[in-house]
Amino acid sequence: MAKRSSGRGFFRNALNAIVAARAAQAERYVSETLLMLGDDAPKANGLTRQQLRHKRSGYFYL
């Protein structure tokens, strides 16, 4: 059996891409929710409103 030069298979790469996309989607959802709660929620989590606005502005492809 020949060894692949890439080191990873197609399905492993696809799974990793799906997991990364879902994690980014969850982070955007949490950022949006924290922004809706008011000024105290981001401060309690150690974030500023500007950081949350930046996190929620990402794109997703899944």
Biopython code that builds the backbone (N, CA, C, O; Angstrom):
import numpy as np
from Bio.PDB.StructureBuilder import StructureBuilder

atoms = [
    (1, "MET", "N", (0.841, -1.179, 0.000)),
    (1, "MET", "CA", (0.000, 0.000, 0.000)),
    (1, "MET", "C", (0.887, 1.243, 0.000)),
    (1, "MET", "O", (1.808, 1.352, 0.808)),
    (2, "ALA", "N", (0.614, 2.150, -0.881)),
    (2, "ALA", "CA", (1.410, 3.369, -0.992)),
    (2, "ALA", "C", (1.006, 4.373, 0.087)),
    (2, "ALA", "O", (-0.167, 4.504, 0.437)),
    (3, "LYS", "N", (1.987, 5.057, 0.586)),
    (3, "LYS", "CA", (1.727, 6.067, 1.600)),
    (3, "LYS", "C", (1.388, 7.388, 0.921)),
    (3, "LYS", "O", (2.031, 7.784, -0.051)),
    (4, "ARG", "N", (0.388, 8.050, 1.437)),
    (4, "ARG", "CA", (-0.008, 9.341, 0.868)),
    (4, "ARG", "C", (0.984, 10.420, 1.245)),
    (4, "ARG", "O", (1.496, 10.443, 2.364)),
    (5, "SER", "N", (1.250, 11.305, 0.315)),
    (5, "SER", "CA", (2.214, 12.370, 0.596)),
    (5, "SER", "C", (1.602, 13.477, 1.443)),
    (5, "SER", "O", (2.325, 14.186, 2.143)),
    (6, "SER", "N", (0.275, 13.638, 1.391)),
    (6, "SER", "CA", (-0.349, 14.716, 2.144)),
    (6, "SER", "C", (-0.414, 14.408, 3.633)),
    (6, "SER", "O", (-0.445, 15.327, 4.452)),
    (7, "GLY", "N", (-0.436, 13.125, 3.998)),
    (7, "GLY", "CA", (-0.461, 12.766, 5.405)),
    (7, "GLY", "C", (-1.862, 12.656, 5.977)),
    (7, "GLY", "O", (-2.050, 12.026, 7.017)),
    (8, "ARG", "N", (-2.852, 13.254, 5.321)),
    (8, "ARG", "CA", (-4.230, 13.194, 5.785)),
    (8, "ARG", "C", (-5.132, 12.843, 4.615)),
    (8, "ARG", "O", (-4.833, 13.149, 3.460)),
    (9, "GLY", "N", (-6.205, 12.215, 4.929)),
    (9, "GLY", "CA", (-7.146, 11.820, 3.900)),
    (9, "GLY", "C", (-8.169, 12.908, 3.605)),
    (9, "GLY", "O", (-8.285, 13.901, 4.323)),
    (10, "PHE", "N", (-8.895, 12.687, 2.538)),
    (10, "PHE", "CA", (-9.918, 13.635, 2.109)),
    (10, "PHE", "C", (-10.991, 13.806, 3.176)),
    (10, "PHE", "O", (-11.375, 14.933, 3.488)),
    (11, "PHE", "N", (-11.479, 12.707, 3.738)),
    (11, "PHE", "CA", (-12.561, 12.786, 4.710)),
    (11, "PHE", "C", (-12.115, 13.443, 6.010)),
    (11, "PHE", "O", (-12.901, 14.142, 6.648)),
    (12, "ARG", "N", (-10.875, 13.229, 6.406)),
    (12, "ARG", "CA", (-10.353, 13.886, 7.614)),
    (12, "ARG", "C", (-10.296, 15.400, 7.399)),
    (12, "ARG", "O", (-10.672, 16.169, 8.284)),
    (13, "ASN", "N", (-9.830, 15.821, 6.232)),
    (13, "ASN", "CA", (-9.786, 17.251, 5.925)),
    (13, "ASN", "C", (-11.182, 17.852, 5.865)),
    (13, "ASN", "O", (-11.403, 18.962, 6.348)),
    (14, "ALA", "N", (-12.119, 17.128, 5.278)),
    (14, "ALA", "CA", (-13.496, 17.616, 5.200)),
    (14, "ALA", "C", (-14.105, 17.746, 6.594)),
    (14, "ALA", "O", (-14.765, 18.742, 6.889)),
    (15, "LEU", "N", (-13.891, 16.762, 7.442)),
    (15, "LEU", "CA", (-14.407, 16.809, 8.807)),
    (15, "LEU", "C", (-13.804, 17.977, 9.581)),
    (15, "LEU", "O", (-14.515, 18.683, 10.296)),
    (16, "ASN", "N", (-12.514, 18.180, 9.442)),
    (16, "ASN", "CA", (-11.863, 19.306, 10.125)),
    (16, "ASN", "C", (-12.429, 20.643, 9.659)),
    (16, "ASN", "O", (-12.604, 21.558, 10.465)),
    (17, "ALA", "N", (-12.715, 20.761, 8.373)),
    (17, "ALA", "CA", (-13.295, 21.998, 7.849)),
    (17, "ALA", "C", (-14.704, 22.223, 8.386)),
    (17, "ALA", "O", (-15.078, 23.354, 8.698)),
    (18, "ILE", "N", (-15.482, 21.156, 8.495)),
    (18, "ILE", "CA", (-16.839, 21.279, 9.038)),
    (18, "ILE", "C", (-16.801, 21.678, 10.505)),
    (18, "ILE", "O", (-17.568, 22.543, 10.928)),
    (19, "VAL", "N", (-15.931, 21.070, 11.277)),
    (19, "VAL", "CA", (-15.812, 21.394, 12.698)),
    (19, "VAL", "C", (-15.371, 22.847, 12.886)),
    (19, "VAL", "O", (-15.897, 23.544, 13.753)),
    (20, "ALA", "N", (-14.426, 23.300, 12.091)),
    (20, "ALA", "CA", (-13.961, 24.686, 12.195)),
    (20, "ALA", "C", (-15.068, 25.670, 11.823)),
    (20, "ALA", "O", (-15.208, 26.715, 12.458)),
    (21, "ALA", "N", (-15.850, 25.343, 10.802)),
    (21, "ALA", "CA", (-16.942, 26.220, 10.391)),
    (21, "ALA", "C", (-18.022, 26.291, 11.465)),
    (21, "ALA", "O", (-18.552, 27.368, 11.737)),
    (22, "ARG", "N", (-18.352, 25.164, 12.073)),
    (22, "ARG", "CA", (-19.373, 25.153, 13.124)),
    (22, "ARG", "C", (-18.898, 25.904, 14.362)),
    (22, "ARG", "O", (-19.695, 26.580, 15.013)),
    (23, "ALA", "N", (-17.614, 25.797, 14.699)),
    (23, "ALA", "CA", (-17.068, 26.532, 15.844)),
    (23, "ALA", "C", (-17.137, 28.030, 15.592)),
    (23, "ALA", "O", (-17.484, 28.794, 16.493)),
    (24, "ALA", "N", (-16.813, 28.457, 14.382)),
    (24, "ALA", "CA", (-16.890, 29.878, 14.044)),
    (24, "ALA", "C", (-18.338, 30.361, 14.074)),
    (24, "ALA", "O", (-18.614, 31.477, 14.514)),
    (25, "GLN", "N", (-19.255, 29.528, 13.610)),
    (25, "GLN", "CA", (-20.675, 29.891, 13.631)),
    (25, "GLN", "C", (-21.161, 30.041, 15.072)),
    (25, "GLN", "O", (-21.901, 30.977, 15.375)),
    (26, "ALA", "N", (-20.763, 29.147, 15.951)),
    (26, "ALA", "CA", (-21.155, 29.226, 17.355)),
    (26, "ALA", "C", (-20.574, 30.481, 18.010)),
    (26, "ALA", "O", (-21.243, 31.131, 18.814)),
    (27, "GLU", "N", (-19.345, 30.817, 17.669)),
    (27, "GLU", "CA", (-18.722, 32.020, 18.232)),
    (27, "GLU", "C", (-19.460, 33.285, 17.784)),
    (27, "GLU", "O", (-19.646, 34.210, 18.574)),
    (28, "ARG", "N", (-19.879, 33.323, 16.513)),
    (28, "ARG", "CA", (-20.654, 34.471, 16.035)),
    (28, "ARG", "C", (-21.996, 34.561, 16.744)),
    (28, "ARG", "O", (-22.447, 35.655, 17.084)),
    (29, "TYR", "N", (-22.636, 33.419, 16.968)),
    (29, "TYR", "CA", (-23.927, 33.395, 17.648)),
    (29, "TYR", "C", (-23.797, 33.913, 19.078)),
    (29, "TYR", "O", (-24.613, 34.722, 19.521)),
    (30, "VAL", "N", (-22.786, 33.457, 19.797)),
    (30, "VAL", "CA", (-22.569, 33.896, 21.177)),
    (30, "VAL", "C", (-22.254, 35.384, 21.215)),
    (30, "VAL", "O", (-22.743, 36.092, 22.095)),
    (31, "SER", "N", (-21.453, 35.870, 20.284)),
    (31, "SER", "CA", (-21.115, 37.295, 20.240)),
    (31, "SER", "C", (-22.363, 38.143, 20.014)),
    (31, "SER", "O", (-22.548, 39.172, 20.663)),
    (32, "GLU", "N", (-23.206, 37.709, 19.100)),
    (32, "GLU", "CA", (-24.454, 38.425, 18.820)),
    (32, "GLU", "C", (-25.351, 38.450, 20.050)),
    (32, "GLU", "O", (-25.955, 39.475, 20.366)),
    (33, "THR", "N", (-25.435, 37.323, 20.738)),
    (33, "THR", "CA", (-26.274, 37.243, 21.934)),
    (33, "THR", "C", (-25.733, 38.134, 23.042)),
    (33, "THR", "O", (-26.506, 38.813, 23.718)),
    (34, "LEU", "N", (-24.433, 38.142, 23.239)),
    (34, "LEU", "CA", (-23.847, 38.997, 24.269)),
    (34, "LEU", "C", (-24.068, 40.478, 23.957)),
    (34, "LEU", "O", (-24.259, 41.283, 24.869)),
    (35, "LEU", "N", (-24.041, 40.833, 22.684)),
    (35, "LEU", "CA", (-24.295, 42.230, 22.315)),
    (35, "LEU", "C", (-25.736, 42.628, 22.608)),
    (35, "LEU", "O", (-25.999, 43.780, 22.954)),
    (36, "MET", "N", (-26.668, 41.697, 22.476)),
    (36, "MET", "CA", (-28.071, 42.003, 22.747)),
    (36, "MET", "C", (-28.357, 42.134, 24.238)),
    (36, "MET", "O", (-29.309, 42.818, 24.612)),
    (37, "LEU", "N", (-27.570, 41.507, 25.094)),
    (37, "LEU", "CA", (-27.851, 41.496, 26.529)),
    (37, "LEU", "C", (-27.552, 42.829, 27.211)),
    (37, "LEU", "O", (-28.149, 43.128, 28.245)),
    (38, "GLY", "N", (-26.666, 43.620, 26.675)),
    (38, "GLY", "CA", (-26.340, 44.892, 27.294)),
    (38, "GLY", "C", (-24.853, 45.015, 27.558)),
    (38, "GLY", "O", (-24.062, 44.174, 27.130)),
    (39, "ASP", "N", (-24.480, 46.065, 28.261)),
    (39, "ASP", "CA", (-23.061, 46.365, 28.475)),
    (39, "ASP", "C", (-22.402, 45.490, 29.536)),
    (39, "ASP", "O", (-21.186, 45.301, 29.506)),
    (40, "ASP", "N", (-23.172, 44.962, 30.460)),
    (40, "ASP", "CA", (-22.573, 44.185, 31.547)),
    (40, "ASP", "C", (-22.129, 42.784, 31.107)),
    (40, "ASP", "O", (-21.149, 42.255, 31.632)),
    (41, "ALA", "N", (-22.829, 42.192, 30.164)),
    (41, "ALA", "CA", (-22.502, 40.826, 29.735)),
    (41, "ALA", "C", (-21.111, 40.725, 29.101)),
    (41, "ALA", "O", (-20.349, 39.834, 29.475)),
    (42, "PRO", "N", (-20.750, 41.599, 28.158)),
    (42, "PRO", "CA", (-19.390, 41.495, 27.605)),
    (42, "PRO", "C", (-18.298, 41.755, 28.652)),
    (42, "PRO", "O", (-17.255, 41.102, 28.646)),
    (43, "LYS", "N", (-18.548, 42.703, 29.538)),
    (43, "LYS", "CA", (-17.551, 43.004, 30.571)),
    (43, "LYS", "C", (-17.348, 41.833, 31.511)),
    (43, "LYS", "O", (-16.232, 41.589, 31.970)),
    (44, "ALA", "N", (-18.421, 41.105, 31.804)),
    (44, "ALA", "CA", (-18.325, 39.943, 32.691)),
    (44, "ALA", "C", (-17.490, 38.837, 32.051)),
    (44, "ALA", "O", (-16.899, 38.021, 32.758)),
    (45, "ASN", "N", (-17.439, 38.804, 30.734)),
    (45, "ASN", "CA", (-16.652, 37.799, 30.023)),
    (45, "ASN", "C", (-15.288, 38.320, 29.578)),
    (45, "ASN", "O", (-14.568, 37.621, 28.865)),
    (46, "GLY", "N", (-14.925, 39.525, 29.983)),
    (46, "GLY", "CA", (-13.619, 40.066, 29.657)),
    (46, "GLY", "C", (-13.490, 40.568, 28.236)),
    (46, "GLY", "O", (-12.386, 40.597, 27.694)),
    (47, "LEU", "N", (-14.592, 40.964, 27.620)),
    (47, "LEU", "CA", (-14.579, 41.431, 26.238)),
    (47, "LEU", "C", (-15.154, 42.838, 26.150)),
    (47, "LEU", "O", (-15.899, 43.275, 27.028)),
    (48, "THR", "N", (-14.804, 43.526, 25.100)),
    (48, "THR", "CA", (-15.403, 44.831, 24.837)),
    (48, "THR", "C", (-16.446, 44.678, 23.738)),
    (48, "THR", "O", (-16.459, 43.682, 23.015)),
    (49, "ARG", "N", (-17.318, 45.673, 23.619)),
    (49, "ARG", "CA", (-18.339, 45.631, 22.571)),
    (49, "ARG", "C", (-17.682, 45.660, 21.186)),
    (49, "ARG", "O", (-18.188, 45.046, 20.247)),
    (50, "GLN", "N", (-16.575, 46.360, 21.060)),
    (50, "GLN", "CA", (-15.860, 46.415, 19.780)),
    (50, "GLN", "C", (-15.341, 45.031, 19.380)),
    (50, "GLN", "O", (-15.432, 44.658, 18.211)),
    (51, "GLN", "N", (-14.804, 44.272, 20.326)),
    (51, "GLN", "CA", (-14.325, 42.926, 20.037)),
    (51, "GLN", "C", (-15.476, 42.024, 19.603)),
    (51, "GLN", "O", (-15.316, 41.218, 18.687)),
    (52, "LEU", "N", (-16.626, 42.151, 20.248)),
    (52, "LEU", "CA", (-17.780, 41.326, 19.888)),
    (52, "LEU", "C", (-18.301, 41.681, 18.500)),
    (52, "LEU", "O", (-18.688, 40.794, 17.739)),
    (53, "ARG", "N", (-18.312, 42.966, 18.167)),
    (53, "ARG", "CA", (-18.745, 43.372, 16.833)),
    (53, "ARG", "C", (-17.821, 42.795, 15.763)),
    (53, "ARG", "O", (-18.268, 42.387, 14.691)),
    (54, "HIS", "N", (-16.531, 42.770, 16.073)),
    (54, "HIS", "CA", (-15.560, 42.220, 15.125)),
    (54, "HIS", "C", (-15.774, 40.710, 14.938)),
    (54, "HIS", "O", (-15.697, 40.213, 13.815)),
    (55, "LYS", "N", (-16.039, 39.986, 16.018)),
    (55, "LYS", "CA", (-16.224, 38.538, 15.939)),
    (55, "LYS", "C", (-17.485, 38.154, 15.182)),
    (55, "LYS", "O", (-17.501, 37.136, 14.489)),
    (56, "ARG", "N", (-18.523, 38.936, 15.298)),
    (56, "ARG", "CA", (-19.795, 38.561, 14.649)),
    (56, "ARG", "C", (-19.824, 38.898, 13.180)),
    (56, "ARG", "O", (-20.766, 38.507, 12.489)),
    (57, "SER", "N", (-18.837, 39.604, 12.672)),
    (57, "SER", "CA", (-18.869, 40.043, 11.286)),
    (57, "SER", "C", (-18.235, 39.056, 10.315)),
    (57, "SER", "O", (-18.035, 39.395, 9.149)),
    (58, "GLY", "N", (-17.910, 37.841, 10.764)),
    (58, "GLY", "CA", (-17.275, 36.861, 9.895)),
    (58, "GLY", "C", (-18.233, 36.225, 8.905)),
    (58, "GLY", "O", (-19.450, 36.273, 9.080)),
    (59, "TYR", "N", (-17.681, 35.640, 7.886)),
    (59, "TYR", "CA", (-18.467, 34.930, 6.873)),
    (59, "TYR", "C", (-18.432, 33.446, 7.144)),
    (59, "TYR", "O", (-17.501, 32.958, 7.785)),
    (60, "PHE", "N", (-19.413, 32.725, 6.676)),
    (60, "PHE", "CA", (-19.395, 31.280, 6.781)),
    (60, "PHE", "C", (-19.876, 30.685, 5.467)),
    (60, "PHE", "O", (-20.625, 31.312, 4.717)),
    (61, "TYR", "N", (-19.435, 29.480, 5.210)),
    (61, "TYR", "CA", (-19.722, 28.837, 3.931)),
    (61, "TYR", "C", (-20.505, 27.549, 4.076)),
    (61, "TYR", "O", (-20.738, 26.876, 3.072)),
    (62, "LEU", "N", (-20.919, 27.175, 5.259)),
    (62, "LEU", "CA", (-21.695, 25.943, 5.441)),
    (62, "LEU", "C", (-23.090, 26.282, 5.870)),
    (62, "LEU", "O", (-23.907, 25.385, 6.077)),
]
sb = StructureBuilder()
sb.init_structure("model")
sb.init_model(0)
sb.init_chain("A")
sb.init_seg("    ")
for serial, (resi, resn, name, xyz) in enumerate(atoms, 1):
    if name == "N":
        sb.init_residue(resn, " ", resi, " ")
    sb.init_atom(name, np.array(xyz, "f"), 0.0, 1.0, " ", f" {name:<3s}", serial, name[0])
structure = sb.get_structure()
